[in-house]
Amino acid sequence: MKVLCVFGTRPEAIKMAPVIRALQRESARAEVRICVTGQHREMLDQVLRLFEIVPDHDLDIMRADQSLTAVTAAALTGLDAVMSSERPDWVVVQGDTTTAMAAALVAFYHRARIAHVEAGLRSWNRAHPFPEEINRRLADDLSNLHFAPTELARQNLLREGCDGRTVIVTGNTVIDALQWVAALPTPSGLEALIPANGTRLLLVTAHRRESFGPAMEDICLALRDLATRYGDTVRVVYPVHLNPRVREPVHRTLGDLPNVALVPPLDYLRFVHVMKRAYLVLTDSGGIQEEAPGLGKPVLVLREVTERPEAVAAGTARVIGTSRTRVVGETVRLLENPAEYARMAHAVNPFGDGHAAERIVTALLGT
């Protein structure tokens, strides 16, 4: 069986790495080929090095200031050539990126079977997250096997008319990856970020398109309020996305505060080890809503809706939006109310046990 794994961004690489490693252990039964689109570049390459993944094809489609249409067109064209040369039996895609949607579509055109890792997540809002909500729905519609990370994701697929025989609940492969990386030795160079003497670390990531403009301004002002209010008893660590629409307001609003560390994006190994030492996490990332609870860290979600409501239901995450007042109030509640903090920190992570990749490979090889 020839299996072509396609991905293009850092989150996809993190979540596909355990699947690739598990497939490679089955080399007598499966030939694994790897194609990256390079939708992300430096951040993707860091993960490839960490997990020792060597692509067979690299489309290198990333260009400055690309539109979504340009990314899609480049991915479709490049993947068409790869599918023609490889002629895979299965194409495995992950999540909700433009790469995942394009790979599923091209695989369908080539009559290859499609397996979708992390299928069935829904916010039920076409504009949030954008364009990911529609990307994931399209990939699900095109897929022959749906690896749902949770029972709720499975129910979403059934609600949309998906054949239940094609849906398998596996857990989320990000927990497989997280457990492996968290067990590695702490990398050097983090001393300046990780506070000592009881200072609490607030880890922040915010970079989504929906947050550009007034929402990003509000997030930054809220972080400024918190840093000023708590002084040296709190340190804010914010790995800042390279997009100018993120960098400009973040550095303008927070750059002069001594207890705020604005750093370039961290590679995954360093990010996980900073997250291990965080007190809580404020984020608009989807993957971090899954990862942080795996380390016992409460998550405040800087979005209006989430396609991961399991975290909210389990009590590991709270959706708080981007309003300055709400962000400050919810963060203060966790900093000043030990019982409220403990309730979130000790809630059970609903996203799996670290064996999702094994279940996925077993299902693929059983077809």
C-alpha positions as CSV (number, residue, x, y, z in Angstrom):
1,M,0.0,0.0,0.0
2,K,1.4,3.4,-1.0
3,V,0.4,6.2,1.4
4,L,1.1,9.8,0.6
5,C,1.1,12.2,3.6
6,V,0.6,15.8,2.6
7,F,1.0,18.9,4.9
8,G,2.2,22.4,4.7
9,T,2.1,24.2,8.0
10,R,3.7,23.9,11.4
11,P,0.5,22.7,13.1
12,E,-0.1,20.1,10.4
13,A,3.5,18.8,10.7
14,I,3.2,18.5,14.5
15,K,0.0,16.5,14.2
16,M,1.1,14.4,11.2
17,A,4.5,13.5,12.6
18,P,3.2,10.7,14.9
19,V,1.2,9.2,12.0
20,I,4.3,9.3,9.8
21,R,6.5,7.7,12.4
22,A,3.8,5.0,13.1
23,L,3.5,4.3,9.3
24,Q,7.3,4.1,8.9
25,R,7.4,1.4,11.6
26,E,5.1,-0.7,9.3
27,S,7.4,-0.5,6.3
28,A,6.7,-4.2,5.4
29,R,3.0,-3.3,4.8
30,A,3.1,0.3,3.7
31,E,5.3,2.5,1.5
32,V,5.2,6.0,3.0
33,R,5.8,9.1,0.8
34,I,5.8,12.6,2.2
35,C,4.9,15.8,0.4
36,V,5.1,19.3,2.0
37,T,3.7,22.3,0.3
38,G,5.7,24.8,2.3
39,Q,2.6,26.9,3.1
40,H,4.7,27.8,6.2
41,R,8.4,27.7,5.7
42,E,10.8,28.3,8.6
43,M,8.2,27.1,11.2
44,L,7.5,24.0,9.1
45,D,11.2,23.2,8.7
46,Q,11.8,23.4,12.4
47,V,9.2,20.7,13.0
48,L,10.6,18.5,10.2
49,R,14.0,18.7,11.9
50,L,12.6,18.0,15.3
51,F,10.8,14.8,14.2
52,E,13.5,13.8,11.7
53,I,11.1,13.8,8.8
54,V,12.6,14.1,5.3
55,P,10.0,15.0,2.6
56,D,10.1,13.3,-0.8
57,H,8.5,16.4,-2.4
58,D,8.7,20.0,-1.3
59,L,6.5,22.4,-3.4
60,D,7.9,25.5,-1.6
61,I,4.8,27.6,-2.4
62,M,5.3,30.3,0.3
63,R,5.6,33.8,-1.1
64,A,5.4,37.2,0.5
65,D,1.9,38.7,0.8
66,Q,0.2,35.8,-0.9
67,S,-3.6,35.9,-1.2
68,L,-5.5,32.8,-0.2
69,T,-6.4,32.3,-3.9
70,A,-2.7,32.3,-4.8
71,V,-1.8,29.8,-2.1
72,T,-4.7,27.5,-3.2
73,A,-3.7,27.7,-6.9
74,A,-0.1,27.0,-6.2
75,A,-1.0,24.0,-4.0
76,L,-3.4,22.6,-6.5
77,T,-0.9,22.8,-9.4
78,G,2.0,21.4,-7.5
79,L,0.0,18.6,-5.9
80,D,-1.4,17.6,-9.3
81,A,2.1,16.8,-10.5
82,V,3.0,14.9,-7.3
83,M,-0.2,12.8,-7.5
84,S,0.5,12.0,-11.1
85,S,4.0,10.7,-10.3
86,E,3.3,8.9,-7.1
87,R,-0.1,7.4,-7.8
88,P,-0.8,6.7,-4.1
89,D,-3.5,4.3,-2.8
90,W,-4.2,6.6,0.1
91,V,-3.6,10.3,0.6
92,V,-3.5,11.4,4.3
93,V,-4.3,15.0,5.1
94,Q,-4.7,16.8,8.4
95,G,-7.0,19.5,9.8
96,D,-8.3,22.6,8.2
97,T,-5.5,24.3,6.2
98,T,-5.6,25.4,2.6
99,T,-3.0,22.6,2.0
100,A,-5.4,20.0,3.5
101,M,-8.3,21.1,1.4
102,A,-6.3,21.3,-1.8
103,A,-4.6,17.9,-1.3
104,A,-8.0,16.3,-0.7
105,L,-9.4,17.8,-3.8
106,V,-6.5,16.8,-6.0
107,A,-6.5,13.3,-4.5
108,F,-10.2,13.1,-5.4
109,Y,-9.5,14.1,-9.0
110,H,-6.8,11.4,-9.2
111,R,-9.3,8.8,-7.7
112,A,-7.0,8.1,-4.7
113,R,-8.7,7.4,-1.4
114,I,-8.5,10.1,1.2
115,A,-8.0,9.8,5.0
116,H,-8.6,12.9,7.0
117,V,-6.8,13.2,10.4
118,E,-8.7,15.5,12.8
119,A,-12.0,15.3,11.0
120,G,-15.3,16.6,12.2
121,L,-14.4,19.8,14.1
122,R,-17.0,22.5,13.6
123,S,-17.7,26.0,14.9
124,W,-20.8,26.2,12.7
125,N,-19.7,29.7,11.7
126,R,-18.4,30.0,8.2
127,A,-16.4,33.1,9.1
128,H,-14.8,31.9,12.3
129,P,-12.2,30.5,12.0
130,F,-11.7,31.8,8.4
131,P,-11.0,30.1,6.0
132,E,-10.4,27.0,8.1
133,E,-14.1,26.2,8.9
134,I,-14.8,25.7,5.2
135,N,-11.5,24.0,4.4
136,R,-12.3,21.3,7.0
137,R,-15.8,20.8,5.7
138,L,-14.6,20.4,2.2
139,A,-11.9,17.9,3.2
140,D,-14.4,15.9,5.2
141,D,-16.8,15.7,2.3
142,L,-14.0,14.4,0.0
143,S,-12.6,11.9,2.4
144,N,-13.1,8.1,2.5
145,L,-11.9,7.7,6.1
146,H,-12.6,10.2,8.8
147,F,-10.4,10.1,11.9
148,A,-12.4,12.1,14.5
149,P,-10.4,13.2,17.6
150,T,-13.5,13.1,19.9
151,E,-17.0,11.6,20.0
152,L,-18.4,15.1,19.5
153,A,-16.5,15.4,16.2
154,R,-17.9,12.0,15.2
155,Q,-21.4,13.2,16.0
156,N,-20.8,16.3,13.8
157,L,-19.9,14.1,10.9
158,L,-23.0,11.9,11.4
159,R,-25.2,15.0,11.6
160,E,-23.9,16.0,8.2
161,G,-24.8,12.7,6.7
162,C,-21.4,11.0,6.8
163,D,-21.5,7.2,6.7
164,G,-20.7,6.1,10.2
165,R,-18.7,3.1,9.0
166,T,-16.1,5.6,7.7
167,V,-15.7,7.5,11.0
168,I,-13.3,6.3,13.7
169,V,-12.7,8.1,17.0
170,T,-8.9,8.1,17.6
171,G,-8.1,10.9,20.0
172,N,-5.9,13.8,18.7
173,T,-2.4,13.1,17.4
174,V,-1.2,16.4,18.9
175,I,-1.3,14.7,22.3
176,D,1.0,12.0,20.9
177,A,3.4,14.7,19.7
178,L,3.1,16.7,22.8
179,Q,4.0,13.8,25.1
180,W,7.0,12.9,23.1
181,V,8.4,16.5,22.9
182,A,7.6,17.4,26.6
183,A,9.7,14.4,27.7
184,L,12.8,15.7,25.8
185,P,15.4,17.6,27.8
186,T,14.7,21.3,28.3
187,P,16.6,23.1,25.5
188,S,19.1,25.8,26.4
189,G,18.4,29.5,26.0
190,L,15.1,29.7,27.8
191,E,16.4,31.2,31.0
192,A,15.4,34.7,30.1
193,L,11.8,33.7,29.4
194,I,11.1,31.4,32.3
195,P,10.7,33.4,35.6
196,A,11.9,32.3,39.0
197,N,11.0,33.3,42.6
198,G,7.3,32.6,42.2
199,T,6.7,35.0,39.3
200,R,3.8,33.6,37.3
201,L,4.2,33.2,33.5
202,L,1.3,34.2,31.2
203,L,2.0,32.6,27.8
204,V,0.2,34.5,24.9
205,T,-0.3,33.7,21.3
206,A,-2.6,35.8,19.1
207,H,-2.3,36.0,15.3
208,R,-5.5,35.0,13.6
209,R,-7.0,37.0,10.7
210,E,-10.2,37.5,12.6
211,S,-8.2,39.4,15.2
212,F,-6.5,41.9,12.9
213,G,-7.4,45.5,13.6
214,P,-9.5,46.6,16.6
215,A,-9.6,43.1,18.2
216,M,-5.8,42.9,18.2
217,E,-5.6,46.4,19.6
218,D,-7.9,45.4,22.5
219,I,-5.9,42.2,23.2
220,C,-2.7,44.3,23.4
221,L,-4.3,46.9,25.7
222,A,-5.6,44.1,28.0
223,L,-2.1,42.6,28.2
224,R,-0.7,46.1,29.0
225,D,-3.3,46.5,31.8
226,L,-2.4,43.1,33.3
227,A,1.3,43.7,33.1
228,T,1.0,47.1,34.7
229,R,-1.4,45.8,37.4
230,Y,0.8,42.9,38.5
231,G,4.3,44.3,38.0
232,D,7.1,41.9,38.6
233,T,4.8,39.2,40.1
234,V,3.8,38.3,36.5
235,R,5.7,37.9,33.3
236,V,4.0,37.9,30.0
237,V,5.8,35.9,27.2
238,Y,4.4,36.6,23.8
239,P,6.0,34.8,20.8
240,V,4.9,37.4,18.1
241,H,3.8,36.3,14.7
242,L,5.9,37.8,11.8
243,N,2.8,39.3,10.1
244,P,3.1,43.1,10.2
245,R,-0.5,43.4,11.2
246,V,0.3,41.5,14.4
247,R,3.8,42.8,15.0
248,E,3.0,46.5,14.7
249,P,0.3,46.8,17.4
250,V,2.0,44.3,19.7
251,H,5.3,46.1,19.7
252,R,3.8,49.6,19.8
253,T,1.6,48.7,22.8
254,L,3.8,46.3,24.8
255,G,7.3,47.0,23.8
256,D,8.3,49.3,26.7
257,L,7.1,47.0,29.6
258,P,9.9,45.3,31.6
259,N,7.7,42.3,32.5
260,V,6.6,41.6,28.9
261,A,8.9,39.5,26.7
262,L,8.1,39.9,23.0
263,V,10.1,37.2,21.2
264,P,10.1,35.8,17.7
265,P,8.1,32.6,17.1
266,L,9.5,29.8,19.1
267,D,10.3,26.4,17.6
268,Y,8.0,23.7,18.8
269,L,10.5,22.2,21.3
270,R,11.0,25.5,23.0
271,F,7.4,26.5,22.9
272,V,6.3,23.2,24.6
273,H,8.9,23.7,27.4
274,V,7.8,27.3,27.9
275,M,4.2,26.1,28.0
276,K,5.2,23.5,30.6
277,R,6.3,26.3,32.9
278,A,3.4,28.7,32.2
279,Y,0.7,29.5,34.8
280,L,-1.9,29.9,32.2
281,V,-2.3,30.4,28.4
282,L,-4.1,33.1,26.5
283,T,-4.4,32.1,22.8
284,D,-6.4,32.3,19.6
285,S,-4.7,29.1,18.4
286,G,-6.8,26.0,17.8
287,G,-4.0,23.5,18.5
288,I,-3.0,25.2,21.8
289,Q,-6.5,24.7,23.1
290,E,-5.7,20.9,22.8
291,E,-2.1,21.0,24.0
292,A,-2.2,23.2,27.0
293,P,-4.7,21.1,28.9
294,G,-2.4,18.1,28.3
295,L,0.1,20.0,30.5
296,G,-2.5,21.0,33.1
297,K,-2.6,24.7,31.9
298,P,-5.9,26.6,31.9
299,V,-6.6,28.2,28.5
300,L,-8.4,31.5,27.9
301,V,-9.5,31.5,24.2
302,L,-9.1,34.9,22.5
303,R,-11.9,34.2,20.0
304,E,-15.7,34.6,19.7
305,V,-16.3,30.9,18.9
306,T,-14.3,27.7,18.9
307,E,-14.4,24.6,16.8
308,R,-13.1,22.7,19.9
309,P,-16.1,23.0,22.3
310,E,-14.9,19.8,24.0
311,A,-12.3,21.8,25.9
312,V,-15.0,24.2,27.1
313,A,-17.3,21.4,28.2
314,A,-14.5,19.7,30.0
315,G,-13.5,22.9,31.8
316,T,-10.0,23.1,30.5
317,A,-10.7,26.2,28.3
318,R,-12.9,29.2,28.4
319,V,-13.9,31.3,25.3
320,I,-13.5,35.0,26.3
321,G,-13.4,36.9,23.0
322,T,-11.1,39.9,22.5
323,S,-12.7,42.7,24.5
324,R,-10.2,44.5,26.7
325,T,-12.5,44.4,29.7
326,R,-13.3,40.7,29.4
327,V,-9.7,39.6,28.8
328,V,-8.5,41.5,31.9
329,G,-11.4,40.3,34.0
330,E,-11.1,36.6,33.1
331,T,-7.3,36.6,33.6
332,V,-7.6,38.4,36.9
333,R,-10.1,35.7,38.0
334,L,-7.6,32.9,37.4
335,L,-4.7,34.9,39.0
336,E,-6.6,35.8,42.1
337,N,-9.1,32.9,42.7
338,P,-7.1,29.7,43.5
339,A,-10.3,27.5,43.5
340,E,-11.3,28.7,40.0
341,Y,-7.7,28.1,38.8
342,A,-7.5,24.6,40.3
343,R,-10.9,23.7,38.7
344,M,-9.5,24.4,35.2
345,A,-5.9,23.2,35.8
346,H,-7.1,19.8,37.1
347,A,-9.9,19.2,34.6
348,V,-9.3,16.1,32.3
349,N,-8.1,16.8,28.8
350,P,-10.7,15.5,26.4
351,F,-8.4,15.2,23.4
352,G,-6.8,11.8,23.9
353,D,-4.3,9.5,25.5
354,G,-1.3,9.7,23.2
355,H,-2.1,6.7,21.1
356,A,-4.1,8.3,18.3
357,A,-1.5,7.6,15.6
358,E,-1.5,3.9,16.4
359,R,-5.3,3.7,15.9
360,I,-5.1,5.7,12.7
361,V,-2.4,3.4,11.2
362,T,-4.2,0.2,12.3
363,A,-7.4,1.5,10.5
364,L,-5.5,2.4,7.3
365,L,-3.7,-0.9,7.1
366,G,-6.9,-2.7,7.7
367,T,-8.5,-1.3,4.5
